Amino acid sequence: MSWYYIEGILIQCGYVLMVVLGLSLLTGFAGLFSFGHAGFMAIGAYVSAICTTKFGLSFLPALLLGGVVAGVVGAGLGKLTLNLKGDYFCIATLGFGEAVRLILENWEYVGGARGISGIPWETNLKSVIIACAIGTLALMALVRSRHGRSIIAIREDELAAEMSGINTFRYKMIALIISAVYAGIGGGLLAHYMTYIQPKMFQMVKSTEYTIIVIFGGLGSVTGSIIGTFILTFLPEMLRSLDNWRLVIYGLAVIVIMVIRPRGLMGGVELGDIFRLPARRRAAKLAEERIKNMNGESAGEEAQR
């Protein structure tokens, strides 16, 4: 296996990870399941591709603009759908994703079903690593902040969060917008790696794959999203020689993990928590021993009296 082939898979992991990180915020931390993120990815891909091919914009501004436009569309979608409860929001996002694909397929300005070709090749391993590093650090900082705790509170119990004074609609909107921006940037990275895009690249099955990755890695875990992305992106490539059997093995692998680990690989735990856990256990044990010693000393003093 050549380095060129491995590098290609790593770049693929990179742009997939950007979408998965955004979806992790929305689904894993806010508790809103979405099956329309391929739509946001398509918006980011097409906007950035149009900026570089038709308007001569450089890669970075085009990439950021694709993310911003996806975020604006996400805000519009949120305005219409965030008051929907349970499965209805999920169904609405599914319809949104398919609507975006069909619009692009019938819009001649963006090439219709043929798509856009001749996109400059700008996405390399370095740019993907930088984008993913910034995206990961930003997401972890958000999750650990006061705003992140408010988003998590909505996932745990929306009614209780609202009763405690949290503006649930506002925080769900923030989660959706940020999630859409991440997906848009992921789409821009994809467009400038493949150098061509077509509407069929953003079908509903893509949204489903990204949701599976988030669940597989563990809801509410950034680390889990990263690990899940690498495993479920590398696995089909490693099994490519098995032809149609690779999809069967891929599906079985996902099912086995979900049976063994119902909460996903990381189960809402971050990598740092795993290393800190033994130290916390030791500290708890020491505290327990101190309390026992103090109780023993107190009992001895009482007996002497």
C-alpha positions as CSV (number, residue, x, y, z in Angstrom):
1,M,0.0,0.0,0.0
2,S,1.6,3.2,-1.2
3,W,1.9,6.5,0.8
4,Y,-0.1,8.2,-1.9
5,Y,-3.1,5.9,-1.3
6,I,-2.8,6.3,2.5
7,E,-2.6,10.1,2.1
8,G,-5.8,10.1,0.1
9,I,-7.6,8.1,2.8
10,L,-6.3,10.5,5.5
11,I,-7.5,13.5,3.5
12,Q,-10.9,11.8,3.1
13,C,-10.9,11.3,6.9
14,G,-10.2,15.0,7.3
15,Y,-13.2,16.4,5.4
16,V,-15.5,13.7,6.8
17,L,-14.3,14.6,10.3
18,M,-15.3,18.3,9.8
19,V,-18.8,17.2,9.0
20,V,-18.9,14.7,11.9
21,L,-17.6,17.2,14.4
22,G,-20.4,19.6,13.5
23,L,-23.0,16.8,13.6
24,S,-21.5,15.7,17.0
25,L,-22.4,19.1,18.5
26,L,-25.9,18.9,17.2
27,T,-26.7,15.3,17.8
28,G,-24.2,14.2,20.5
29,F,-24.4,17.3,22.7
30,A,-27.7,19.1,21.8
31,G,-29.6,15.8,21.3
32,L,-31.0,16.8,17.9
33,F,-30.8,14.1,15.3
34,S,-30.3,15.3,11.7
35,F,-30.3,13.4,8.5
36,G,-29.8,16.4,6.3
37,H,-26.1,17.3,6.8
38,A,-25.2,16.2,3.3
39,G,-27.3,19.3,2.3
40,F,-25.1,21.7,4.3
41,M,-22.0,19.9,2.9
42,A,-23.3,20.4,-0.6
43,I,-23.9,24.1,0.0
44,G,-20.4,24.6,1.3
45,A,-19.0,22.6,-1.6
46,Y,-20.9,24.5,-4.3
47,V,-20.4,27.9,-2.8
48,S,-16.6,27.5,-2.4
49,A,-16.3,25.9,-5.9
50,I,-18.2,28.7,-7.6
51,C,-16.1,31.3,-5.7
52,T,-12.8,29.7,-7.0
53,T,-13.9,28.8,-10.5
54,K,-16.2,31.6,-11.5
55,F,-15.0,34.6,-9.4
56,G,-11.3,33.7,-9.0
57,L,-11.4,33.9,-5.2
58,S,-8.5,32.2,-3.4
59,F,-9.0,28.9,-1.5
60,L,-9.2,30.1,2.1
61,P,-11.8,32.9,1.6
62,A,-13.8,30.6,-0.6
63,L,-13.7,27.8,2.0
64,L,-14.8,30.2,4.8
65,L,-17.5,31.7,2.6
66,G,-18.9,28.3,1.9
67,G,-19.1,27.6,5.7
68,V,-20.7,31.0,6.3
69,V,-23.4,30.5,3.7
70,A,-24.1,27.0,5.0
71,G,-24.5,28.6,8.5
72,V,-26.9,31.2,7.2
73,V,-29.0,28.5,5.5
74,G,-28.8,26.5,8.8
75,A,-30.2,29.6,10.7
76,G,-33.1,29.7,8.2
77,L,-33.8,26.0,8.6
78,G,-33.6,26.4,12.4
79,K,-36.1,29.2,12.4
80,L,-38.6,26.9,10.6
81,T,-37.9,23.6,12.3
82,L,-36.4,23.9,15.8
83,N,-39.8,24.2,17.4
84,L,-40.6,20.7,16.1
85,K,-40.3,17.9,18.6
86,G,-38.7,14.5,18.5
87,D,-38.8,12.7,15.1
88,Y,-40.4,15.6,13.3
89,F,-37.2,17.7,13.4
90,C,-35.3,14.7,12.0
91,I,-37.8,14.2,9.2
92,A,-37.6,17.9,8.4
93,T,-33.8,17.8,8.1
94,L,-34.1,14.8,5.9
95,G,-36.4,16.7,3.6
96,F,-34.1,19.7,3.6
97,G,-31.1,17.6,2.5
98,E,-33.0,16.0,-0.4
99,A,-34.4,19.4,-1.4
100,V,-30.9,20.9,-1.6
101,R,-29.7,18.1,-3.8
102,L,-32.7,18.3,-6.2
103,I,-32.3,22.1,-6.5
104,L,-28.7,21.7,-7.4
105,E,-29.6,18.9,-9.9
106,N,-32.0,21.2,-11.7
107,W,-30.1,24.5,-11.5
108,E,-28.2,25.0,-14.8
109,Y,-26.0,27.9,-13.3
110,V,-24.2,25.3,-11.2
111,G,-24.1,22.7,-13.9
112,G,-27.3,20.8,-13.1
113,A,-26.8,17.0,-12.8
114,R,-23.3,17.4,-14.5
115,G,-22.1,19.5,-11.5
116,I,-19.0,21.6,-11.5
117,S,-15.6,20.5,-12.9
118,G,-12.2,22.2,-13.1
119,I,-12.1,23.1,-9.5
120,P,-8.5,23.9,-8.4
121,W,-6.8,21.2,-6.3
122,E,-6.2,23.0,-3.0
123,T,-7.1,20.4,-0.3
124,N,-3.9,18.6,0.8
125,L,-3.0,16.8,4.0
126,K,-1.6,19.9,5.6
127,S,-4.7,22.0,5.0
128,V,-6.9,19.2,6.3
129,I,-4.9,18.7,9.4
130,I,-5.0,22.5,10.1
131,A,-8.8,22.7,9.5
132,C,-9.4,19.6,11.7
133,A,-7.2,20.8,14.5
134,I,-8.9,24.2,14.6
135,G,-12.3,22.6,14.4
136,T,-11.6,20.1,17.2
137,L,-10.1,22.7,19.6
138,A,-12.9,25.1,18.9
139,L,-15.6,22.5,19.5
140,M,-13.9,21.2,22.8
141,A,-13.6,24.8,24.0
142,L,-17.3,25.4,23.3
143,V,-18.4,22.2,25.0
144,R,-16.5,23.0,28.1
145,S,-17.8,26.6,28.3
146,R,-21.0,27.8,30.0
147,H,-22.7,27.8,26.6
148,G,-21.7,24.2,26.1
149,R,-23.1,23.2,29.4
150,S,-26.4,24.8,28.5
151,I,-26.5,22.9,25.2
152,I,-25.8,19.6,27.1
153,A,-28.6,20.5,29.6
154,I,-31.0,20.7,26.7
155,R,-30.1,17.2,25.6
156,E,-30.5,15.8,29.1
157,D,-33.9,17.4,29.8
158,E,-35.2,20.3,27.7
159,L,-38.1,21.1,29.9
160,A,-35.9,21.2,33.0
161,A,-33.3,23.4,31.2
162,E,-36.1,25.8,30.1
163,M,-37.5,25.9,33.7
164,S,-34.0,26.8,35.0
165,G,-33.8,29.8,32.7
166,I,-31.9,28.5,29.7
167,N,-33.1,29.9,26.4
168,T,-33.5,26.5,24.7
169,F,-34.4,27.8,21.3
170,R,-31.4,30.1,21.2
171,Y,-29.0,27.4,22.2
172,K,-30.4,24.9,19.8
173,M,-30.1,27.5,17.0
174,I,-26.5,28.1,18.0
175,A,-25.8,24.4,17.8
176,L,-27.5,24.0,14.4
177,I,-25.7,27.1,12.9
178,I,-22.2,25.9,14.1
179,S,-22.9,22.4,12.9
180,A,-23.9,23.7,9.5
181,V,-20.7,25.8,9.3
182,Y,-18.6,22.8,10.0
183,A,-20.4,20.7,7.4
184,G,-20.0,23.6,4.9
185,I,-16.3,23.7,5.4
186,G,-16.1,20.0,5.1
187,G,-17.9,20.3,1.7
188,G,-15.4,22.9,0.6
189,L,-12.5,20.7,1.5
190,L,-14.1,17.8,-0.5
191,A,-14.7,20.0,-3.6
192,H,-11.1,21.2,-3.7
193,Y,-9.8,17.7,-3.2
194,M,-11.9,15.9,-5.8
195,T,-11.7,18.9,-8.2
196,Y,-15.3,18.2,-9.4
197,I,-18.7,17.9,-7.6
198,Q,-22.1,16.5,-8.6
199,P,-25.4,16.6,-6.7
200,K,-25.4,12.8,-6.5
201,M,-22.3,13.0,-4.2
202,F,-24.6,14.5,-1.5
203,Q,-27.4,12.0,-1.4
204,M,-29.3,11.1,1.9
205,V,-27.0,8.0,2.4
206,K,-24.1,10.4,3.1
207,S,-26.1,12.0,5.9
208,T,-26.9,8.6,7.3
209,E,-23.2,7.6,7.2
210,Y,-22.2,10.7,9.2
211,T,-24.9,10.0,11.8
212,I,-23.7,6.4,12.1
213,I,-20.1,7.6,12.7
214,V,-21.3,9.9,15.5
215,I,-23.3,7.2,17.2
216,F,-20.5,4.6,16.6
217,G,-17.9,6.9,18.3
218,G,-20.2,7.7,21.2
219,L,-22.8,10.5,21.6
220,G,-21.4,13.4,23.5
221,S,-17.7,12.6,22.9
222,V,-15.5,14.7,20.6
223,T,-12.8,12.0,21.0
224,G,-15.3,9.3,20.0
225,S,-16.2,11.2,16.8
226,I,-12.6,11.4,15.8
227,I,-12.0,7.7,16.5
228,G,-15.2,6.7,14.8
229,T,-14.4,8.8,11.7
230,F,-11.0,7.1,11.2
231,I,-12.3,3.6,11.8
232,L,-15.3,3.8,9.6
233,T,-13.4,5.7,6.8
234,F,-10.4,3.3,6.8
235,L,-12.4,0.1,7.2
236,P,-14.2,0.1,3.8
237,E,-10.9,1.0,2.1
238,M,-9.1,-1.9,3.8
239,L,-11.8,-4.3,2.7
240,R,-12.0,-3.0,-0.9
241,S,-10.4,-6.2,-2.3
242,L,-13.4,-8.1,-1.0
243,D,-15.8,-6.4,-3.5
244,N,-19.4,-6.6,-2.3
245,W,-18.5,-8.5,0.9
246,R,-16.8,-5.4,2.3
247,L,-20.2,-3.7,2.8
248,V,-21.5,-6.8,4.6
249,I,-18.4,-6.8,6.9
250,Y,-18.7,-3.1,7.4
251,G,-22.3,-3.4,8.5
252,L,-21.5,-6.4,10.8
253,A,-18.6,-4.5,12.4
254,V,-20.9,-1.5,13.2
255,I,-23.6,-3.9,14.6
256,V,-21.1,-5.8,16.8
257,I,-19.7,-2.6,18.3
258,M,-23.1,-1.2,19.0
259,V,-24.1,-4.5,20.7
260,I,-20.9,-4.6,22.8
261,R,-20.9,-0.9,23.4
262,P,-24.4,0.5,23.2
263,R,-23.3,4.0,24.0
264,G,-20.6,3.9,21.3
265,L,-16.9,3.4,21.6
266,M,-16.2,6.3,24.0
267,G,-19.7,6.4,25.5
268,G,-19.7,10.2,26.2
269,V,-16.2,10.1,27.7
270,E,-13.2,12.1,26.3
271,L,-9.7,10.7,26.1
272,G,-8.4,13.0,28.8
273,D,-11.1,11.7,31.2
274,I,-9.7,8.1,30.8
275,F,-6.3,9.2,31.9
276,R,-7.7,11.3,34.7
277,L,-9.9,8.5,36.0
278,P,-7.2,6.4,37.9
279,A,-6.0,9.6,39.6
280,R,-9.6,10.5,40.6
281,R,-10.1,6.9,42.0
282,R,-6.9,7.2,44.0
283,A,-7.9,10.6,45.4
284,A,-11.3,9.2,46.3
285,K,-9.7,6.2,48.1
286,L,-7.4,8.5,50.0
287,A,-10.3,10.7,51.0
288,E,-12.2,7.6,52.2
289,E,-9.3,6.4,54.3
290,R,-8.9,9.8,55.9
291,I,-12.6,9.9,56.8
292,K,-12.3,6.4,58.3
293,N,-9.2,7.5,60.3
294,M,-10.9,10.6,61.5
295,N,-14.0,8.6,62.5
296,G,-11.7,6.1,64.4
297,E,-9.9,8.9,66.2
298,S,-13.2,10.5,67.2
299,A,-14.5,7.1,68.4
300,G,-11.3,6.7,70.5
301,E,-11.7,10.1,72.1
302,E,-15.3,9.4,73.0
303,A,-14.3,6.1,74.6
304,Q,-11.6,7.8,76.7
305,R,-14.2,10.3,78.0
